[in-house]
Amino acid sequence: MTTEACTLPTAERPLRLAEFDALFASSARSVVRRDLEVQIHLTGAEGLLESARDLAERETACCSFFTFAVEGTDDDFTMSISAPRERRDILDALATRAKEGSA
């Protein structure tokens, strides 16, 4: 069992979720779920790729159990997020948020 945990202060967690929600609502076009990975296809305006990478880096810094990969061009890219089996519930919640945002 992993001892990795989220180190983001509790008071800041709603703000981080709001950042993910805003990214997904404005840009997510499709969500593909695999066992321990979710792939989110995003499209949008200039600067979106940089913003998504920044968000992924900040999330990885506080939740080291996540692995993010962001590949593509500024206006058309895929964000892949994976987590270990014992953190599947958190990955599931993030995938659900992405699906709701892409709807």
C-alpha positions as a Markdown table, in Angstrom:
| # | Residue | x | y | z |
|---|---|---|---|---|
| 1 | Met | 0.0 | 0.0 | 0.0 |
| 2 | Thr | 1.3 | 3.5 | -0.9 |
| 3 | Thr | 1.9 | 6.2 | 1.7 |
| 4 | Glu | 1.7 | 8.9 | -0.9 |
| 5 | Ala | -0.9 | 11.5 | -0.1 |
| 6 | Cys | -2.1 | 14.9 | -1.3 |
| 7 | Thr | -0.2 | 17.6 | 0.4 |
| 8 | Leu | -2.3 | 20.5 | -1.0 |
| 9 | Pro | -3.7 | 22.3 | 2.0 |
| 10 | Thr | -7.4 | 21.5 | 2.5 |
| 11 | Ala | -8.4 | 25.2 | 2.0 |
| 12 | Glu | -6.8 | 25.2 | -1.4 |
| 13 | Arg | -8.4 | 22.0 | -2.7 |
| 14 | Pro | -11.7 | 23.6 | -3.9 |
| 15 | Leu | -9.7 | 26.2 | -5.8 |
| 16 | Arg | -7.6 | 23.4 | -7.6 |
| 17 | Leu | -10.8 | 21.5 | -8.4 |
| 18 | Ala | -12.2 | 24.7 | -9.9 |
| 19 | Glu | -9.1 | 25.1 | -12.1 |
| 20 | Phe | -9.7 | 21.5 | -13.4 |
| 21 | Asp | -13.4 | 22.2 | -13.9 |
| 22 | Ala | -12.7 | 25.4 | -15.8 |
| 23 | Leu | -10.2 | 23.7 | -18.1 |
| 24 | Phe | -12.5 | 20.8 | -18.8 |
| 25 | Ala | -15.6 | 22.9 | -19.3 |
| 26 | Ser | -13.9 | 25.3 | -21.7 |
| 27 | Ser | -11.8 | 22.8 | -23.6 |
| 28 | Ala | -12.5 | 19.1 | -23.1 |
| 29 | Arg | -13.9 | 17.4 | -26.2 |
| 30 | Ser | -13.7 | 13.7 | -25.3 |
| 31 | Val | -12.7 | 11.5 | -22.5 |
| 32 | Val | -11.3 | 7.9 | -22.9 |
| 33 | Arg | -11.1 | 5.9 | -19.8 |
| 34 | Arg | -8.8 | 2.9 | -19.4 |
| 35 | Asp | -8.1 | 0.9 | -16.3 |
| 36 | Leu | -5.8 | 3.2 | -14.4 |
| 37 | Glu | -5.6 | 6.0 | -17.0 |
| 38 | Val | -7.9 | 8.7 | -18.4 |
| 39 | Gln | -7.1 | 10.5 | -21.6 |
| 40 | Ile | -8.8 | 13.9 | -22.2 |
| 41 | His | -8.7 | 15.5 | -25.6 |
| 42 | Leu | -8.7 | 19.2 | -25.3 |
| 43 | Thr | -8.9 | 22.0 | -27.9 |
| 44 | Gly | -8.9 | 25.7 | -27.5 |
| 45 | Ala | -7.1 | 29.0 | -27.8 |
| 46 | Glu | -3.5 | 30.0 | -27.7 |
| 47 | Gly | -1.9 | 29.4 | -24.3 |
| 48 | Leu | -4.2 | 26.5 | -23.4 |
| 49 | Leu | -1.4 | 23.9 | -23.6 |
| 50 | Glu | 0.9 | 26.0 | -21.4 |
| 51 | Ser | -1.9 | 26.4 | -18.9 |
| 52 | Ala | -2.7 | 22.7 | -18.9 |
| 53 | Arg | 0.9 | 21.8 | -18.4 |
| 54 | Asp | 1.2 | 24.3 | -15.5 |
| 55 | Leu | -1.8 | 22.8 | -13.8 |
| 56 | Ala | -0.5 | 19.3 | -14.3 |
| 57 | Glu | 2.9 | 20.2 | -12.8 |
| 58 | Arg | 1.3 | 21.9 | -9.8 |
| 59 | Glu | -1.0 | 18.9 | -9.2 |
| 60 | Thr | 1.9 | 16.4 | -9.5 |
| 61 | Ala | 3.9 | 18.5 | -7.0 |
| 62 | Cys | 1.2 | 18.0 | -4.3 |
| 63 | Cys | -0.2 | 14.7 | -5.3 |
| 64 | Ser | 2.8 | 12.7 | -6.4 |
| 65 | Phe | 0.8 | 9.6 | -7.0 |
| 66 | Phe | -0.6 | 11.2 | -10.2 |
| 67 | Thr | 1.3 | 10.9 | -13.5 |
| 68 | Phe | 0.4 | 13.5 | -16.2 |
| 69 | Ala | 1.4 | 13.6 | -19.8 |
| 70 | Val | 0.4 | 16.5 | -22.1 |
| 71 | Glu | 1.0 | 15.9 | -25.8 |
| 72 | Gly | 0.0 | 17.8 | -28.9 |
| 73 | Thr | -0.2 | 21.3 | -30.1 |
| 74 | Asp | -1.3 | 24.4 | -28.3 |
| 75 | Asp | -4.9 | 24.3 | -29.7 |
| 76 | Asp | -5.3 | 20.5 | -29.9 |
| 77 | Phe | -3.8 | 18.1 | -27.4 |
| 78 | Thr | -4.3 | 15.2 | -25.0 |
| 79 | Met | -3.8 | 15.2 | -21.3 |
| 80 | Ser | -3.3 | 11.7 | -20.0 |
| 81 | Ile | -3.6 | 11.1 | -16.2 |
| 82 | Ser | -2.8 | 7.9 | -14.5 |
| 83 | Ala | -2.6 | 6.8 | -10.8 |
| 84 | Pro | -1.9 | 3.6 | -8.9 |
| 85 | Arg | -4.7 | 1.1 | -8.2 |
| 86 | Glu | -5.0 | 2.3 | -4.6 |
| 87 | Arg | -5.8 | 5.8 | -5.8 |
| 88 | Arg | -8.3 | 4.7 | -8.4 |
| 89 | Asp | -11.1 | 6.5 | -6.6 |
| 90 | Ile | -9.4 | 9.8 | -7.1 |
| 91 | Leu | -8.7 | 9.1 | -10.7 |
| 92 | Asp | -12.4 | 8.1 | -11.2 |
| 93 | Ala | -13.5 | 11.4 | -9.7 |
| 94 | Leu | -11.3 | 13.4 | -12.0 |
| 95 | Ala | -12.5 | 11.4 | -15.0 |
| 96 | Thr | -16.1 | 12.1 | -14.1 |
| 97 | Arg | -15.4 | 15.8 | -13.8 |
| 98 | Ala | -13.7 | 15.7 | -17.2 |
| 99 | Lys | -16.7 | 13.9 | -18.8 |
| 100 | Glu | -19.1 | 16.3 | -17.2 |
| 101 | Gly | -17.1 | 19.2 | -18.6 |
| 102 | Ser | -16.9 | 17.8 | -22.1 |
| 103 | Ala | -20.7 | 17.3 | -22.3 |
